[in-house]
Amino acid sequence: MALVLSPAGIVLHLRDDKSWIPHPGCWSLFGGAVEVGELPAEAVLRELQEKLGLDEVACRPLWRVVDTHGDGRLLTIFEARTPLRPDQMVLTEGQALDAFEYDAALELKLAPFCRHVLERYLLESQRA
């Protein structure tokens, strides 16, 4: 999963409102499954290109955690920095795309795991 940071703020997408997907109608980070033979760092770059059209992105791993609010998978969380703003990105999955300051992002209806990631990122950023 990637916490995408742009000059406009934290970039999130509004998940489709379909009952069969996890956390429908919630704002979320970007991510997807690692394909066979792929490393997590390769997967996150591929997912960001597929879901946002991002080619200019610098990723660094932050931490690995188990998604206890979802299917229990071990996830690698990346910080992904891009010079692009949401209006320069092409969303291919979800209902909407926008950027938010930290406080505004935490006021959104977020997927629980994404809320946890944002809260942890903010806490660790304040310590640095």
C-alpha angles and dihedrals in degrees: 000000000000131000098208116209121192133169086266094056137258110354115220135168129219108236119231115269094240119135094220097060125078114265099359116201094016129122112247150174121254126263149110145186124310109243123227110286093011126122119224091249090054091046095053092050091048092048093050091050092047097044101035107014089242115164096152103065134127114207130191126179115246106179146320120245140167115248096233091172092055135031096323096252122155106245132195111217117210133191106225118193122194133173089219126098122222092259087061093053128082114225112210099173129042137024102276146003128211144148124240140185112244096260093047092047091054090054091060127095094262131183102257095242091050091051088053092051093049093047092049092046092051092048093049092045090055091053093053 
